[in-house]
Amino acid sequence: MDPSRPHSDLDSGQPFPEDPRSGSPVSRRAVLRGGAALGGAVALGGGTLGLAAPAFAGPAGFPSYQYFGMPFDKSKLRYNPSNELIFPCIKDTSGKLTGARARYYLYYAPHEAPGGICLAYCNSLSGPFTEYPNNPIVKNVWSPYYSVSHVSSPHVIWNDSTKRYHLYFHGENSATRMATSADGISWAYASRVLSTANIPGSTETSYARVFEHTITGKGNRYVMLFMVVTSGTRKIHYGWSNDLTNWSFSTTPLLRPEWINQVDISGPQLMRRNGTAYVIYHGNYGHMYITEVGNGFDKAVQLGHFFDPMSGPPDSGRVAAPSFVSDGDVQYMFYEAGQRLSASIAIAKAI
C-alpha cells in the first residue's frame, strides 16, 4: 500500500485521480501499474436501522440508492433450510409471459447445502413478495443430470429469439449450469456451460450473471460475468456467446481485487451509461464498488464505492450481489444484505 495515498480515496466515495470525471481516464494497463497503490478500504457503517445515509453516486447518470425495505419476512418462508438467502435476481415479466403469477419475479437461493433455486413474486417492487408454494424450483439433485451438495446463485435472462428464460446457477462451486423455461417456473435442464476446466488453475467458477452486450471485436450478443478462484483469491472473469448456450471464456481476469485493495471480489453486475459499460460488484470489506470496463472490456477505471452498508440490520456491515430494475422512472436495487451465513434479500430505492 502506498502510504502517501489517503485511505479516504475509497471510503469517502470521491473519485480516484484516474476517474474520467477528473479528466484523466486510464487504460487497463495503467491500472495494472497503479492499482496496488490504491488506499485501503475498511468496513464502514453509515446510518441506522431502516434509514441509511444516501449512497455515493457512481459516474454521471447513476443515481444514489437508499435502503427501502425487505421483499418478504425471511422467518415466515416455507422453504428456508439454512437461514441464509443470497444472489437476488429481479425480473419484469411484462411483455414476456402470458398468465404470469405477478408482474415481477424475484429469484434467490439459500447457499449452504442443500441450497435450491427459489422464486417469489409481486405486482409491486415495493413488496411484499409472495413465496412460490413449491420452492425450490430447482433442487440439488436433478436426475439424471447431476447430484451435488447444493445449488445456488440464480441468474435469469429472457431469450427473445426462443421466447424462453435461461437460468444460470452453480452447483458445485466448480460448475455453472443452465436450464430453460417458457414460464419462469418449470425448468428443463440444458447443460453445464462453465467449469474450472475452462479457466486453467481455477478451483471455482460460479456466481455467473449474463447480459446482452456486444464486446467490441467479438461479434457476440451476450456476455457472462462470473467469479473465479485462483491461488485462493476471488476475481471476476468474463465470457461471450451469440446464443446463451455456447460460450467462449477469457482466461485473463476482467477485474482483480488488488486493484481496489481487496482480497476477494464477486457478484458482478453489468450496467451501461454514457455510451460505455461499468461493472458493479462487492468486495470482502462489505461495500459495493464500481469500475468502468468500457464497451470492449479493455478498461479498468476505478470509481470507488457504489453503495455502502448500514452498520445495523439488515446490512450489518455487508452489501453484495446487486440486481437492478425500474418501474417507469423509479429505479430499484435488490441486493444481498448481511454477513455471510445469515444474509437476507433487501431492497434499495433510487433517491
N, C-alpha and C positions, 0 to 999 in steps of 0.2 A: 504494500500500500504506500502511496506517495504521501508523506506527512505534510507536504505543502498544500495539498488539496483538502479543503474542509469537508467534514462529514456531511454538512448541510447540502452538498451537491445532490445527494439522493433524497435526504429526508425532508428538505424544505419544499420539494416539488418544483424548484426553479430549474430552468433549462440548463443543461450542461453547456460548456463552451462550444461543443460540437453541434448543438441544437441548430437546425436550419433557420430557426427564428432569429438566431443571433448573427446570421449572415455567414456562417462558416460550416456548411454541410460537409460531411466526410464520407469516405467510402468504407467498405468492409475492411480493406487493407489498413486504413488509418486506425480503425477501431481495434484491430488486432495488435497494432503497435501500442495504442494508448489505453486499451481497456483496463489493463491491470492497475492503472493509476487512479481509477475512479474511487471516490470516497466511500467509506463503509456505510452500510445501512444497518439500522437497529429496528427492532420491533417496537413501533410507537403505538400508543393507544390514543385516539382522538375522539372525544365525545363520551356520552354516557348511554346507557341502555335506551334504545328507541330514538335516540337523537344523535346522529353523527355530525361532526364538522364536515362541511362540504368538501368532497374530494377535489384534489387539484386537477384542473383540466389538462387534457393532453394537448397535442398540437391544435392549431386553429381548425375549427369545425367539430371538435369533440366537446360534448357537454361535461359538466361535473355531475356526479351521481351522489345521492344521499340514501342511506338506509330507509326503507319504506315499510317493510313488514315481512311476514313469513307466508308462503303459499298455503301451508297446512300445518296442523299441530302434529309434530312427529310422534308424540306419545300416544296418539289415537289411531295411528296407522294399523291396519290389519297385518300387513307384511312389513316387518322391521326387525330382521333377525340379529342385527349387531349394533343397533342404535347409532349407526354412522351412515349418513347419506351424502353422496358426492356427485360431482360432474353433471349439473343440470343442463338440459338441452331443451329450450323452449321453441315451439313451432306453431306458426299460424296456419291452420288448415284451410283458410278461406280460399276458394277457387281451386282447391285440390281434391278434397274429399266430399262425397255426397253422403249425407247421413252421419256425419261426424258426431261424436258424443258432445262436443263443445267446440268453440272456435279455436281454443288454444290447447295444445297437448304439451305437457311437461314430462320429459323423460329424466330419470335419475336412477341411482342404484346404491345399495349398500356396497361396501368394499370388502370387508372381511368375509371369509367363507360362510355360507355358500354364495354370497352376493345375489345377483339376479337383476335383470333389467326391468324397471318399473315405470308405470305411467300414472299420471294424474291429469285432470282436465278441468277447464273453466271457461266461461264466456267472457270473463274479465281478467285482465292481467293483474288486477288488484287482489284477486282471490275472493273467497277461499276456494282452493282447488279440491276436487273430489278424487279420492283414490280409486283407481280401477279395481273392481272387486276381485279379479282373478290374478292379481300380481303374484309372482313376477311373470311378465310376458315372454321373457327368455330366461331359461334356467342354466345352471352349471353342468347339467347333463342333458345332451340332445343326441339321442341315439338315431342313427349310427355314426354321427359326425364327430362328437367329442364327449369326453367326460373329464372335467377339470375341477380343481378345488373351488374356484369361484369365477364368475363373470361380472364385469363392471364397466364403468366409464362409457355410457351410451352416447353416441352422436348420430343424429338423424338428418338426412338431406333428401329433398324431393328430386326425382329424376323426371323432368318434363317430357323427355323422349319416350319413356316407357310408362309414364303415369304411375310410378311406384315410388315408395320411400325406400331408401337404403339406410340400414342401421349398421354402424361400426361399433365394436365393443371388444374388450380384451378378456382373455382367459386362456391360459395363464398370462402373466405379465410379459411373457416372451412372445406372444402372438396377438395380432389384431385380426378379428373375424368380421364377416359381413353377412347380413341377411336382408331380404327384401319383403315388402308388404304393400298391398293395394289399399289397406285401410289404416295403417299405422298401429295396428294391434296384433293381428295374426301374421306371423313371420315365417318365411321359407328360407331355410339355410342356403347360403350361396357358396362361400369358400373362406379359406384363410387367405387374407390379402397381403399380410405383412408378418414377418417373423424375424428373429435375431439372425437368421441365415442371410437376410438382405443387407445387414449392417455388420461388417466384419468386426469382431471384438466386442460385440454388444451382448448384454445379458438380459435386457428388457427392451421391448418395442411396443409401446402401449399408449393409452390416453390420446387416441387419434381423433382429430376433427377434420372435416372435409368441407371445402368451399368451392364455389365457382370462381375461378380466377385463372387468367392466362399468363403464364410466365413468359416474358419476352424471350423469343428464340426457341421455345419448347413446342409450340404449336398445340398445346394442350387446352382442355376446357376446365379441368378441376385440379385442385391441389389438396394434399393431405399434410397437415402439421401434426407431429407426434413426438412423444418423449422417448429418448434413447438413453440407456445407462451404459456407459463405457468407463472403465477404470474407476468404478464406484461413484461417478457423478452423473447427474441428470442434465441432458442437453436437449435442444429442440432441433429435429431434423424435418425434412420435407420430402414429398413425392409428388408425382404428376400423372394424370390419366386423361383419356378422352371419353371413357365410358363408365367410370366409377367402379370398374371391376378389375381391369388390368392396369397395373401400376409400375412405374419406374421410380427409383429412390436415389436421392443423393447420399453418398457416404460421408459427406462433409457437413458438419452441423450448420444450421442456419443461424442459431443463437447459442452462445456459450455462457454459462453462469458467471464466469470470472469477469466478463465484460461489464457486469453491474455489481461486482463484488459479492456475488452469492456463491453458494456451494452447489445448489440444485435449482433448476427451473423446470416448469411444467405447465400443463393446462393452457396451451396456446389457442388464441382466437384471432383470426384474420379479419381486419377491418380496412375499409378504403375511404379516404377523404382526400380532397385537394389533388386529385389525379395521381395519387400514389398509394402504396399499401403499408399497413402497420400490423404488428403482432402485439397483442395484449396477453400477458401471461403472469404467473405468480412465481415468486422466489421463496426460498426456505425461511427468510425472515418474516414472512407473513403478509407482505404487500403485493399489490399488482403493479406491474411495470409496463411501459410501452416503448417499442422500438420501431422506427421506420425501416422497413426492409426493401422498399421500392418495388415497382411492378415486376422487375426482373429478379427479385430476391438477391440483389447484388449490393445492398447497403446494410449497415447496422448502426443507425444513428440513434443513440440512446437519449430518450426524452424523459427519463425519471419515472416518478410514481404516477400511476393512473388512478388508483383507488387505494385508500388506506383503511385499515381495520379499526373498529372501535375496540376499546380495551375491555368493555363488558359484553355480555351476550347480545346477539348471537355470535358476533365475530370473535370475541375473546382473543383478540390479537392476531387473527389469521383470516384472510380472504383469498379465494382461489377460483379457478375454472369458470370464468365469466361466459354467459350466453346472452346475446342481445336481441331485443325485439321492440317494435314500435306499434302503437295504436294511434294512427293518424300522426299528429305532431308530438305525441307524448312518447318518450323513449324510456325503456326499462332495461335493467340488467339483472338477470337471475345468476346467483353465484353460490359457491360453496363457502359456508361460514362456520368458523370454529376450528378448534385444534383437531389434529389427526386422531382418529378413533372415536370422536364424539361429534363430528361435523354435521351440520344441517343445511338445508337449502333456504336461502334468503332472497329477498327482492330489494333492489335499489332503484330509484327513480331519478331521471334527469331533473336538475333544478336550474 
